[in-house]
Amino acid sequence: MSTPAIGARRALPILTSDKLGGLKKELADVIEYRKSGLSLNWIVGCPLDCGYCVRHLFQNFEMKVPRRLMSDEEAVRRLVGHQYFRPHQTPIQLLNRATDPMLPVVKPHLFTVLRQLDDQGLTNHVLIITRWRVNPEDCAVLNSFTNLRLTVLVTHSHIQDERIEPVDSDIAAESLRTLFERAERYRTVLYWRPIVPGLNDSEADIARAKELSQYAHATVFTGLFFREEIAAYYEAHGLRMPYEHTARRKIMPEAAERRVLDAFEQDTSWGALFRKTSCGVAYAHGEADYNGHYGVRELCDICPPEQIAKCEAAWARPDPEAVTREARELGATGRIEVDDRAIVVEGLDEPPRYYLQHGFGYQCHDRAKPHHHRRHGRADIGWTAENGTPSA
């Protein structure tokens, strides 16, 4: 496969106000609360051209040269001063939306922000997701942070179609090995994604993932985020549509999951495998899942017994009065319920729900967007409903 031109090492310029005004509002807002953490994205632009990238959603896929939206110092100030940031508790994601953090021109700024957060004595989880090259010198820097609970998730798809995945997956594989072999203070997760039936779920693809799982503290597998903007890109470039319909959530059909789990269950040489990012991150650090997934018991059927015990010990049903008070302060309307699986609210979008979720260590769901049994948090496409009716 071809390798994109990354460019020389130099400090990234900051976009001028007129250029900032041309960005989609969601892209110009550098902080977004996602399930795996409060996401800080002060650099936009990427040359890697992965066909399924979420940059399509922000209408900046053609922005190939990374640029800063503000200084590194200002980015840190905004993060730690954010209304939803809790020191030592709120999980953080850095540069996971609009660039790759390990591009040569980007990583000096990544390291600067990590240093500033670490120097404040913060012990928050910090997640970095990359598919690019990581060298031994980078590992030395990553090992130098003494307070942050740092995890590097290496995206590896093994997709061979260069129109969809122009970056050779061997680059990610080598980075994973380099990171794992040198890990001291940080942890490394194999981010096996996106798995798409008929594209990269063959026996050879699964065998490759098993091999790489030996070079990670945990492996997380997941499906394709297939929104209308991404479907439009596929159509415009003559790519085969992976699914007939788009979805708000990631698509991981039941049959595809079963192929993965059958291989996992039949071979004890796999590393630890998880369905959810926070589960893999928590396991890698020897902690209970900070997203409270233990409440959704069917997610735990592939987890190591010792991890289930950790999550069970840490998981506690929160006081309904405390939940109701906080949810109302955040703007919740209608009935607020705390059941055996999750807090269920109405009238709250994702950021305040995640704030409650991370605060209580308990799942928080929108009543209008239920999480169905066994396909928790994933699209209904490719799954059979409880009454036996196939989903779209």
N, C-alpha and C positions, 0 to 999 in steps of 0.2 A: 504493500500500500504506500501511497505517497505521504510525504511528511511536509506539513505546512511551514512556511517561512515565519519565524517568530520575531526576528528583529534583534537589534543590538541592545545591550544593557545600558539603560539610562533612566534618569528620573522621569516619571510620567508627567506631562503637562496637565494643568487643571483646565477643564473646559470653561470658556468664557460664558458670561451670563446669557448672551444671545444664543449660544449653542445649547446651553442648559434648557432654555425655553423651548427648544425644538424637540426635547425628549418627551416621551409619554410620561404622564404624571406619576404612574406607578414606578417607573424606572428612576425618575428624578428623586423620589423619596427613598433615601438610602437605607432605611430600616424597615424591615417587614417581619412580622411575627409568623413563623412557620412551626409546624408540629415538632420538628427536631431542634428548634431554638429561635432566639431573636437573631435575625439574619441581617448582617451589615454588608452593604454592597456599595462602596464608595468608588469603585472602579468598574467601568463598563467597556465592552468591546473585546472580541475574541476572534482569532483567525482559524479556530479548529474546525468549524463548519459541520458539526455533528447534526444530521438532518432532523433529529428529534428534540433538539435543544429547546429549553423553555424560553430562550431569547426570542423565539418567534412570537411569544405572547406579548412581549414588550416592544415589538416592532423595531428592533434594532439588530436583527440578524446580520444585516449588511455592514454593521459597524465592526470592522475587522481589527482596527488598531486600538488597543486599550488606552483609555483616558480616565483621569481622576475627575470626580465631581467636586471634590474638596480636598483639603490637606489631610494627611494621616492623623494629625493631632485633632483636627476638628471632627473627624470621623469617630475617634475614641470618645471625645467629649459628648457627642450626640448619643452614642451607645450607652455609656454609663449614666447619662442624664435622662434616658428615655423613661417614660412613665411606667413601662412594664419591666424595666430592668431591676432585678434583685441581686445584689452582690452575693457571690458564692452559691447561688441557687439557679438563676435563669440560665439555661443552656444557650450557647452562642454559636452561630454559624458565620463564617467569614468568606465572602466572595463566592457564593454558591449559586448566583443567579445570572450573572451577565459577563463573566470571564472565567478563566481558569487561574487559580491562585498561584500555580507553580510556573507560569510563563516567566521567562527570564526578566522581562520588564515589569512584571507585577509582583514577584515574590519579595523584592526588597521592601516594598510598601507593606506587604503582608507581615513580614518579620518585624517591621517597625511597630505596627499596631499590636502584634503579639507581645513585643517587649514592653510597650506602654501599659498594656493590661496586666502583664505579669508583675511589673514593677509596682503596681498598686496593691499587690498582695492578693489579687482575686483568685479564687479557686474554682471558678465556674468551669463547666464542661465547655470546650471549644472544639467545634467540628470544622475540618478543612477537607473539601472534596476535590480531587484532581484526577486527570487521566494523562497528565504530561510527565515529563522527566523529573525525577528526584535523584539528586546525586549525594555522595557521602558528605559533602560540605553542608548541604541542606539539612541532612540528618543531625549533624553536629549542632546547628542552630536550633533545630526543633528540640533537641535534648537539653538545651541550655535554659529552658523556661522551667522554673522551679515551683511555681504555684498553680498555674493553670492545669486542668485535666485535659490534655490535648489528644485529639484523635485525628489521624489522617485516613480518610476513606478513599481508596483507589478504585475508580470506576473502570470496570473491565466488562466488555460485552461479547467479544469474539465474533462480532458481526463482520462478515467478509465483503459485503457490498460497499464499495468505496463511495457510492453516491449517498449512502446513509451514514456510514462510519468511515470518513477519510483518514482518520488517525489509526495507525497500526496498533492493534491491541497488545502487541509485544512490548510496546513502550510502557504501557501501564503495568504489564506483568513484571518487567524489569524493575520498575519503580517500587512495586510491592515488595519484591525480594530485597531490594536495597534498604527500604524502610524497616522491614521486619528484622533483618539481620543486625541492624544498628539501633533498634529501639531500646531505650533506657527509661526515659521519663514519659515519652509519648506512647500511644498505642496505634496499631495499624489494622484497618478493617478492609477486607475484600468486598467491594460494592459491586456485586454481580447484577448488572442491569444495562439496558432494559431487556428482559427476556421476552421474545416475541415468537409464538409458535410458527414453525416452518422456516424461521430465519436464523435463529441461533439456539435452538433447543435440541439439537441432535445428540446422539450418544457421544460424539467427539467433543461437542461443546460442553456437555456436562462433565466429561472426563477432564477437560482442561480446567474447569472450575474446581473440581476435586483436587487436582494437582496444586493449583494456586492456593487452595484453602490451607495448605501446610505452611504457607508463608504469610499468615495473618493471625491476629489474635481472635478474630471472629469473621464470619462471612454473613453478609446480608444479601438476600436475593429479592428482586422486585420486578414489576412489569413496566409497560410503556405508558407514559403520560401523553395521551393522544387527544389533543384539543383541536378545535376547528381551525385555528391558525396553522397548526402543524399539518393537519390534513390538507389544507390549501397548498402548503409548500410541497407535499408529496405529489399532489395532482399536477402542479405547475412543472415539476421536474420529471414527470412520467414514472414515478415510483409506484410500485404495487402497494395498494392500500392494505395495511395489516388487519384492519377491522372495517366492517360496514358502517359502524357508527362511532362517533366521538363520545367522550365522557368527561365529566368533571374530575373524576378520580382516576388513579392509575388502573390500567387494565392488566389483570393477571388471570387468565382463564383457568378454570378448575383443572382441565386436562394438563395444562402446562405446569401448574404447581404439582400435580400428581407425578409427572415425569421426574421432576426434580426430587421430590420426596421419596419416590421409589428407589432412586439411585442412592440417596442419602441413607435410607433405612437398610439397604442391602449391603452396605460397605462401611465397616467401622473405621476405615482410614480417613474419612472426612474430618475436617476441623469442625468446630461448633458452628451450626447454621441457624439463622434467625430470619423471620419474616419482616421484622420491624427494625428500623435504623437504631432507635434508642435502645432496643434490647441488645443489639450487637455491641454498641458503644458501652453500655453499662457492664455487660459481661467482660469486655476487654479490660475494664478498669476494676473488676472485682466488686461491683456494686449492684444494687437493685435498680431496676428500670425506673428512670425518672418520669416516664409517661404513664405509669400505673397500668401497663397492659396486663398485669396479672389478673385484673378484673375480668378480662376476656379470655376465659380459660382455654378455649380451643386454639389460641395462639401459642400456648405453652407446650403443646404436645411434642414438639421437636427440641425443646430446650434441654440442656444438661440438667440432671436432677439437682446438682448443687446450686445452679442458678435459680431454679424454681424455688428452692428453699430460701434463698436470699430475698427474692421478690415477695414471697409469702410473708416472711418475717417483717418486711418493711411496709407492706400494703395494709392500709387501715381505712375503713369506711369513714369519711369525714362527718363531722357534726352538721346535720341539715340546717340548723340555725345559722352557723358560721357561713356555710355555703350560700344560703339565701341572702344573708346580709351583704356578702361581697358581690354576689351576682347582681343584686339590685343596684348597688353602687356603680356597677359597670354598665347598667342600662338594661338588664334583663327584664322581659315582660312575660306575662302569663305564668303558668305553673312551673315551679322549680322542683325537681325530684332528684333524690339520691337513691339509686337502686344498687343491686349487687354487682353491676358491671360498670356503671358510670354515673356521673352527674348529667342530668338532662335539662337543658334550658331552652328558652325561646327568646328571640329578639337580640341575640348576640352573634356578631360575625366571628371570624376565626381568631383574630388577635386576643380579644378578651377571654374567649374560651380556652385558648392555650395558656393564658395567664392564670386562669383558675386551675387548669390541669397541672401545670408545673408547680403551682403553689400548694396544692393539696396532694400531689402525687397520685392522682386519680383521674381516670378518663373523663372528659367533658364533651358531650355530644349535643348537637342541635336536633331538637325534636323533629324539625321539618326535613332533616337529612339523616335518617336512621342508618346505623351501621348494622348490616344484616349478619346473621350467624354464619361463621366460617369465612365470609369474604370481608371481614372487618376492615373498613376504611378503603375498600377497593371497589371498582366499578362492578355492576351486575353482569356486564357482558361476559359470556362464556361460563356462567354459573347456572345451576339448576335451583329454582325457587323451592321453598319448603314443601309446596304442593306438587312438586315434580315437574313443573312447567319450566322449560328452558328460558333463560333470559335472552335479550336481544344480542 
